[in-house]
Amino acid sequence: MADLKNIALTLEAERVAKSIEEVFPVTNLMDLARLGFAYAIRQGVDLQRGADYGTKGGSNYSSAGLDAGGRMAEIVAVFFPHEGAATEPYRVVETLMNKGLVLLGEHLEEGTIGSISDLMPQEKMESLDKM
């Protein structure tokens, strides 16, 4: 299977991205997709696209535009070194950004996260407080 040239948000992930613009000072959907990607990795989200993965039809980005420097693909290679990630890193990126946004939305709704500082590791926050 060839790797993705276009990466899309699911309708559910896009809905979350648009709703969290009010909580986080990020208004660009592409940046919010990147945030979802990072959050999914931090939360240890699996790469399976089950029946609850989401509905196609959200915003669509070129992999080159979303990951101009290739860093996301490099991160995928480091954190997910199995064969699928090596041959199709942007399929993994798409999965992670969608699942991460949906999970982030759930955590915001539950109150687990209330601000962008809640995304920082606790030890980082403690070291910033000491400055």
N, C-alpha and C positions, 0 to 999 in steps of 0.2 A: 504494500500500500504506500502511496506517495505521501510525503508530509504536506501539511496544509499551507497554502499560500494566503488564504484568508481565514481569519480567526473571528468567531462570532460569539456574542453574548447570547445566552438564552433569554427569553422574555422575562423569566423570573429573576435572573441575575441583573438584567437591565433595570427592572422595576426597583430592586434593592439599591442599585447604584444611584438611581435618581432620588431615592428617598434618603440616602445617607449624605447627600450633598449638604443637607441641613445640619448634620452633626459634625462632619469633617470639613475643613476649609479647602476642599478639593472640588472644583466644578467641572473638570474635564473628564468625560466618561472613560477615555483611554487611560488616564491616570488612575481612576477608580478601578478599572479592570486590572491594572498592575498591582494595586493595593490588594485586590482579591486574590491574585496570584501569590503574593507574599504571605498573606494571611493563611491561605490554604497550606502552604509549606510549613509555616510556623505551627499550625494546628495538627499537622500530620495527616492531612486528608488523603484518602486513597484515590487511585486513578480510575476506579471502575465507574463506568457510565451505566448505572442501573436504570430501571424504569422511572425513577424519580429524578433523573438528571436534569430535566427541564425541556422546555418547548423551543424549538427553533424559531428564529424570527427577530432576534434582537440586533443591536448594532453590529456592524461587520467592519473589521479592520484588516489591512494587509499585514502579514507577519513582519515584513520589512519596516512598516510604519510603527507598529506596536513595539518592536524590538530592534530599533535601528542599529544598535551596537552589537547585537547578538548576545547580550548578557543574560537574558532570560533563558535562551537555549543553553548557555553554559551552565547556568544554575540547575536546570533540569538534568543535564548530564552528570552533575556532581551529586544531587540528591536522589536521582532516580536512574542509576546506571544500568538498569536492565535493558534488554534489546529494543523494546518498543520506544523507550525514551531516546536511545541512541539514533534510531533511524527516523523517528517522527517526533522531534522535540516540540514542535508547535501544536501538535495534537495534544500533547501533555500540557503545554501552556494553556491552551483553550479549556481543557478540563479543569485545571487548577484555578484559573481566574473565575470561571463560572461557579464552581463549588465553593470557592473562597468567599465570593461576594454573598452567596446565599447564606453561608454559615455566619459571616459577619453580620448580616441582617438579623439572623436568628439571635445572635448574642446581644445585639443592640436592643432587640425587642425584649429579651429576658432581663436586661439590665446588667449582664456580665460585663459589658463594655458601655461606657457612657461618654467617652471623649477619646481623642486621638492619643493622649498620653497613656491610656489604658492598653494601647497596642505595644508599648515599650516594655522590654523585660524589666522586672522589678529591680534587679541589681543595677541596671542602667539608670533608672529613676532615682535610686538611692545615691548613686555617685553624682548625679546632677544636683541633688539637694545639698550635697556637701560643698559644692563649688561656691 
